[in-house]
């Protein structure tokens, strides 16, 4: 897990996040003031960095993610792509605005195994309209080799 700080998992109370813009919510998660999403514990990845239109996750593949053939299931990398692209979009959203993924596409470039070690997924928003955002992501190993890459289309949702 990241550094020496212990991660918390759960959901923030709606009243805690309602007045915050997206980037502030995500930074509070990184800082430990809000919990990492529950899926992060299950899939051993976490939000690590955010900027304007940018997000990064880190993750640790392991035996709990293996498919019947002994490789890390491709759904893990695709979930990383979906999560990091959605968070990149979230950094641009005003307070009270939600989002949902419309589509995520992924390409697997190299195998991910239980011994791959820590990976980093980075995403950047490449187009932002009034309601639709698109982002591109890459999942890389510690040596910087691309393991997977993909895009997501995200729709902003009105408050309420």
Residue pairs with C-beta under 8 A, 6 or more apart in sequence:
1 7
1 46
1 60
2 46
2 48
2 58
5 32
7 32
7 35
7 36
7 40
7 41
7 46
8 32
8 35
8 36
9 35
9 36
9 37
9 38
9 40
9 41
10 35
10 38
11 35
11 37
11 38
12 25
12 28
12 34
12 35
16 34
17 25
17 34
18 95
18 96
19 95
19 96
20 28
20 95
21 93
21 94
21 95
22 89
22 90
22 91
22 92
22 93
22 94
22 97
23 50
23 51
23 52
23 90
23 91
23 92
25 34
25 90
26 47
26 50
26 55
26 87
26 90
26 91
27 50
28 34
29 35
29 36
29 37
29 47
30 47
30 48
30 49
30 50
36 46
36 47
37 47
39 79
39 83
40 46
40 47
43 59
43 65
43 76
43 79
44 59
44 60
44 61
44 62
44 64
44 65
45 57
45 58
45 59
45 60
45 80
45 83
45 121
46 57
46 58
46 59
47 55
47 56
47 57
47 87
48 56
48 57
48 58
48 120
49 55
49 56
50 56
50 87
50 91
51 91
52 91
52 92
53 88
53 89
53 91
53 92
53 124
53 125
53 128
53 135
54 88
54 91
54 122
54 123
54 124
54 125
55 84
55 85
55 87
55 88
55 90
55 91
55 122
55 123
56 84
56 120
56 121
56 122
56 123
57 80
57 83
57 84
57 87
57 120
57 121
58 118
58 119
58 120
58 121
59 76
59 80
59 118
59 119
59 120
59 121
60 117
60 118
60 119
61 72
61 76
61 112
61 113
61 114
61 116
61 117
61 119
62 114
63 114
65 72
65 73
65 76
65 114
66 72
66 73
66 114
67 73
67 74
70 113
71 111
71 112
71 113
72 111
72 112
72 113
72 114
72 116
74 106
74 108
74 148
76 112
77 106
77 108
77 112
77 139
77 147
77 148
78 104
78 106
78 148
78 150
80 119
80 121
80 137
80 139
80 148
81 104
81 106
81 121
81 123
81 137
81 139
81 148
81 149
81 150
81 152
82 101
82 104
82 152
83 121
84 121
84 122
84 123
84 137
85 101
85 104
85 123
85 135
85 136
85 137
85 150
85 151
85 152
85 154
86 99
86 101
86 135
86 152
86 154
87 123
88 123
88 124
88 125
88 135
88 137
89 99
89 125
89 128
89 133
89 135
89 152
89 154
90 99
91 125
92 125
92 128
92 133
93 99
93 156
96 159
97 156
97 157
97 158
97 159
98 156
98 157
98 158
98 159
99 133
99 154
99 155
99 156
99 157
100 154
100 155
100 157
101 152
101 153
101 154
101 155
102 132
102 152
102 153
102 154
102 155
103 152
103 153
104 150
104 151
104 152
104 153
105 150
105 151
105 152
106 148
106 149
106 150
107 148
107 149
107 150
108 147
108 148
109 145
109 146
109 147
109 148
109 149
110 141
110 145
110 146
110 147
110 148
111 147
112 119
112 139
112 147
112 148
116 141
116 147
117 141
117 142
118 142
119 139
119 140
119 141
119 142
119 147
120 139
120 140
121 137
121 138
121 139
121 140
122 137
122 138
122 140
123 135
123 136
123 137
123 138
123 152
124 135
124 136
125 133
125 134
125 135
126 134
126 135
126 136
126 151
127 133
127 134
128 134
130 156
131 155
131 156
132 153
132 154
132 155
132 156
133 153
133 154
133 155
133 156
134 151
134 152
134 153
134 154
135 151
135 152
135 154
136 149
136 150
136 151
137 149
137 150
137 151
137 152
138 146
138 148
138 149
139 146
139 147
139 148
139 149
140 146
140 147
141 147
